[in-house]
Amino acid sequence: MSSGGLSALELFAGIGGFSVATEGFTDIVGAIDMSSHTLSVLRCNFPETPVIQRNVETFDAAQFEAMGAKLWWMSPPCQPYTVRGLQKDLEDHRARAFLHLVECIQEVRPWAVAMENVKGYWDSQARQLLARTLVDLGYEIYEEVVCPTELGIPAKRERYYLVAVSDGLAQGKVKQDVLYEGRQHELVEYLDDEDAIKEDLYISQSTQDKFAHAMRIFDRDERGVELNCFTSAYGKTFRYSGAYVRERDGRVRYFSSEELLRLLHFPEGYRCPDELTRKQRYRYIGNSLSIVSMKFVLSRVPGLEALGDQFF
Ligand SMILES: C[S@@+](CC[C@H](N)C(=O)[O-])C[C@H]1O[C@@H](n2cnc3c(N)ncnc32)[C@H](O)[C@@H]1O
């Protein structure tokens, strides 16, 4: 398994967004998540990775330390900080695992800590607590909110990122001034071939009429679009999440799970186990990460620049 890369722990691993974004650069010494379904996707694409289905709260600092990871990556539940949630922040029971990890970080002091969350996390007590803890421990921290639309991708996913390094981010030389100058990608580049669209993706006219006010529909060939963020609610409700495609024959449909993975810039061929239903796929992919945004953020940190060589 070891390839001499940076040893990393992938906490709240989900379908493995961190593994994908840092492939070839990190050795994942443990990918931990409590959901067996979401981990089944990671397992199927990274059969070598030690995958642990367990609540992170059940690990103590010594057990984390024994895993020997230099970098701890965390992608904790976002519900405590989402605009549509109750925003109970640290009072939310789903923030308990995060709080536990803040304590473990103080004991273990890994070389680096990095995380991702929704934009609402920026104003949270959780952020204040972690940032203050890291600074008090002597880490240099780098924080940024990035949306893939700023990087030429036609789908929104505005997210908060943090990278903290204990021996200094090369004395504060984080490349804050790097501007992305790549090209604008168009929607059609991410779509399945028209003749390969599965029938069950199409939406009946009566459903379209009923939810016309809530559905954002884009023509296959429309240019310069910004799709709404595909959250885990896509496929469950027509409100608040994602968008729909109008094919050239006028029929309207859901995006396929392969198209959602493509929009996040997972590699072609990243697959979900056959037994997962379409709604489960939407849910787990909707919880995952924009690979492009992550590579962008990580590559701005001295020492991790190599990640930036592989944006697209
Ligand atoms: C925002 S998602 C992270 C998704 C991940 N970054 C990816 O690429 O798919 C949060 C994940 O944390 C998991 N989770 C939530 N609470 C947990 C806990 N206490 N222990 C372990 N996993 C947990 C959920 O099952 C979910 O997969």
The ligand as a Gaussian input file, in Angstrom:
#p B3LYP/6-31G(d) Opt

LIG

0 1
 C      -19.950000      15.434000       4.413000
 S      -19.831000      13.701000       4.293000
 C      -18.162000      13.504000       3.800000
 C      -18.063000      13.008000       2.415000
 C      -16.674000      12.732000       1.922000
 N      -15.800000      13.851000       2.013000
 C      -16.698000      12.222000       0.496000
 O      -15.780000      12.509000      -0.277000
 O      -17.656000      11.525000       0.148000
 C      -19.795000      13.238000       5.980000
 C      -19.555000      11.743000       6.176000
 O      -19.320000      11.534000       7.562000
 C      -19.907000      10.320000       7.968000
 N      -20.083000      10.467000       9.421000
 C      -20.895000      11.316000      10.065000
 N      -20.710000      11.241000      11.397000
 C      -19.739000      10.322000      11.583000
 C      -19.097000       9.786000      12.745000
 N      -19.419000      10.219000      13.960000
 N      -18.149000       8.845000      12.577000
 C      -17.825000       8.395000      11.338000
 N      -18.396000       8.860000      10.205000
 C      -19.340000       9.803000      10.334000
 C      -21.156000      10.199000       7.124000
 O      -21.525000       8.840000       6.978000
 C      -20.711000      10.839000       5.810000
 O      -20.248000       9.873000       4.900000

